[in-house]
Amino acid sequence: MATHRSLRRHPGLRWFNIPLFVASIAGTAVIVALALGFYTWWAFAISGVVGIVLGVPLGIWVTNAIKRADSAWPPERLG
């Protein structure tokens, strides 16, 4: 089974950052929706989608930025 090359390298940091960002953004969106008076299940569904759409790329970007900024990180493992 072929896996994406970025997942084979060191998935630990990426597997930590992506759920962290998804949950944080989705939670913020839920709080904003509830504060604005949207109490239907649509508020939760849209907040979840917003969390996934914004959180996954942001989690990947932050992971790569951490790896690039760390001078001890091996250059062949950037990605």
Number of C-alpha atoms within 10 A of each C-alpha: 2 5 7 7 9 12 12 10 12 13 11 10 15 19 14 12 18 21 16 14 21 24 16 14 21 23 17 15 20 22 16 14 18 14 10 9 10 14 12 10 9 11 17 19 13 15 23 19 15 18 22 19 14 14 23 17 14 16 21 18 16 16 21 16 13 14 18 16 9 11 9 8 12 10 11 7 12 15 16
